[in-house]
Amino acid sequence: MCIMSGTNLPHSSTCQEALFLKRMRWHIPVILSLVALSALLYFVEYQIFRDAREVWIWVVSSLAFVPLQVALVTLVMEQLLAAQERQAKLHKLNMVIGAFFSEVGVQLLKSFSELDPDVDTIRRELVAVGTGTRQQLQSVEQRLHSRSYRFRVDRESVETLSASLLAKRDFLLRMLENPNLLEHDRFSELLWSVFHLTEELGYRQDVASLPDADCRHLGTDIERAYVLLTGEWLAYMQHLRADYPYLFSLAMRTNPFDLHPSVQIQTQPDGPSCVV
């Protein structure tokens, strides 16, 4: 059994080579068997038709096609399969992202937007996500990253936010333990920023005596999480609108930037009605 040692690089390299050879050991008999089978089939063909020239033509033609076959398999099929795998993985990641917004994200957006004194400059575009085009949504996201933020963070808002986030700390830890999320850079960065804010708030036991400088520091942490959270929310809304219109409908009726959201549908085409 090889023992890898960080202080013994030659030994580690030897062990890696041994492990590689061990994995390749079962390949060698398979390769030799396939080569022997191919030679046997060509021999049978020669015995039947007694035309060595024809057999060699087939051998050379087959060998000439090998590079093209490798190119097709590695450069085309492999890329198609990788793209399909990425789509399947992204679909699963969006399910996890949906759970995050349902459990934490939407409420955080409401709380953060209440601390943003300039949110009205962009609120209308965020409320109208359901009717905006993809280009308009991308424009809104660019504005979110370029605008300046002046959060009004006071001790009361810090206390409210602290209670809300600390109640979800275990949920955030479980999200961070998901290895698949490491492949989604934007969402991973968002999770870290929210968890960092949760840790900052968790260490402050006496919120009533927080100095102004500390409130400003927390305002910077809130700004970082707010920008990432809003951008990821927009991306998730685009995903729902394209693939899950029924989930998108609910998300728009509970839009965290809408000052008067209503989950109830007020008007709809003629159809079955509620009977009480």
KAVEN-V962105 format. One record per helix or strand of 3 or more residues. SS is the DSSP state (helix for helix, strand for strand). FROM is the first residue (numbers start at 1). TO is the last residue. If there is no record, write none. Layout:
SS:FROM:TO ; SS:FROM:TO
This chain:
helix:9:49 ; helix:52:115 ; helix:120:130 ; helix:134:146 ; helix:155:166 ; helix:169:176 ; helix:179:183 ; helix:185:202 ; helix:207:209 ; helix:212:243 ; helix:245:253
